[in-house]
Amino acid sequence: MDINASGGLHSGLSQQHIDELESYATSEAFSERERVALEYAERITMSDQDVDEAFFEVVQREFGTPAAVVELTAIVAFENFRSKFNHALLVDSNGFCVLPRQEG
């Protein structure tokens, strides 16, 4: 999250997006397209969730083309890979972006 938040801020992402990421589903900072992408990423990432046919149809409608859905899926998969890779090798945050401290 650290380097991606920093890169996002440099590319025009607002601090509000970062601050409200955990509440993306109800935050007014996110567009419907962003909410769908974030829910898709969450469903791919979380072991207790799944991308069922009904939600996949929502993703397809929102992103319009098979190529766009594949690109989104690849980005989510790459970020999951990178997260697992860094965790396994004990790679910690470099402090590129100050993020709110997580509870628990």
C-alpha positions as CSV (number, residue, x, y, z in Angstrom):
1,M,0.0,0.0,0.0
2,D,2.9,2.3,0.8
3,I,4.5,2.7,-2.6
4,N,1.1,2.5,-4.4
5,A,-0.3,5.3,-2.2
6,S,2.7,7.4,-2.8
7,G,2.6,6.8,-6.6
8,G,-1.1,7.4,-6.6
9,L,-0.7,10.8,-4.9
10,H,1.9,11.8,-7.5
11,S,-0.5,10.7,-10.3
12,G,-3.4,12.8,-9.0
13,L,-5.1,10.5,-6.5
14,S,-6.5,12.5,-3.6
15,Q,-5.5,12.0,0.0
16,Q,-9.3,11.5,0.6
17,H,-9.1,8.4,-1.5
18,I,-6.3,7.0,0.6
19,D,-7.9,8.0,3.9
20,E,-11.3,6.5,3.0
21,L,-10.1,3.4,1.2
22,E,-11.4,1.0,3.9
23,S,-14.9,2.6,3.6
24,Y,-14.8,2.7,-0.2
25,A,-18.2,1.1,-0.5
26,T,-19.9,4.1,1.2
27,S,-17.4,6.9,0.6
28,E,-18.4,9.7,-1.7
29,A,-14.8,10.0,-2.8
30,F,-15.1,6.9,-5.0
31,S,-17.0,6.6,-8.3
32,E,-19.1,3.6,-9.1
33,R,-16.3,2.3,-11.4
34,E,-13.8,2.6,-8.6
35,R,-16.1,0.9,-6.1
36,V,-16.6,-2.0,-8.5
37,A,-12.9,-2.3,-9.1
38,L,-12.2,-2.3,-5.3
39,E,-14.9,-4.8,-4.6
40,Y,-13.5,-7.0,-7.3
41,A,-10.0,-6.7,-5.9
42,E,-11.3,-7.5,-2.4
43,R,-13.2,-10.6,-3.7
44,I,-10.1,-11.9,-5.5
45,T,-7.9,-11.3,-2.5
46,M,-9.9,-12.4,0.5
47,S,-10.1,-16.2,1.0
48,D,-13.6,-16.0,2.4
49,Q,-15.0,-14.2,-0.7
50,D,-15.6,-15.2,-4.3
51,V,-16.3,-13.6,-7.6
52,D,-19.6,-15.2,-8.5
53,E,-21.3,-15.0,-11.9
54,A,-23.6,-12.1,-10.9
55,F,-20.8,-9.9,-9.7
56,F,-18.6,-10.8,-12.6
57,E,-21.3,-9.5,-14.9
58,V,-21.2,-6.2,-13.0
59,V,-17.5,-6.0,-13.5
60,Q,-17.9,-6.8,-17.2
61,R,-20.6,-4.1,-17.6
62,E,-18.6,-1.5,-15.8
63,F,-15.3,-2.2,-17.6
64,G,-16.8,-2.8,-21.0
65,T,-14.3,-5.0,-22.8
66,P,-12.7,-8.3,-22.0
67,A,-9.3,-6.7,-22.4
68,A,-10.2,-4.2,-19.6
69,V,-11.4,-6.9,-17.3
70,V,-8.2,-9.0,-18.0
71,E,-6.1,-5.9,-17.3
72,L,-7.8,-5.2,-14.0
73,T,-7.6,-8.8,-13.0
74,A,-3.8,-8.9,-13.8
75,I,-3.2,-5.8,-11.8
76,V,-5.0,-7.3,-8.8
77,A,-3.2,-10.6,-9.2
78,F,0.2,-8.8,-9.5
79,E,-0.5,-6.7,-6.3
80,N,-1.4,-9.9,-4.5
81,F,1.8,-11.6,-5.7
82,R,3.9,-8.6,-4.6
83,S,2.3,-8.5,-1.2
84,K,2.9,-12.2,-0.6
85,F,6.5,-11.9,-2.0
86,N,7.4,-9.0,0.2
87,H,5.8,-10.5,3.3
88,A,7.7,-13.8,2.8
89,L,11.0,-11.9,2.4
90,L,10.3,-9.6,5.3
91,V,10.2,-6.5,3.1
92,D,8.7,-3.8,5.2
93,S,7.3,-0.4,4.2
94,N,9.9,2.2,3.1
95,G,7.8,5.1,4.4
96,F,7.0,6.6,1.0
97,C,3.6,7.5,2.2
98,V,2.3,8.1,5.7
99,L,-0.7,5.9,6.2
100,P,-3.1,5.9,9.1
101,R,-2.2,3.3,11.7
102,Q,-4.3,0.2,11.5
103,E,-6.2,-0.9,14.7
104,G,-5.7,-4.5,15.9
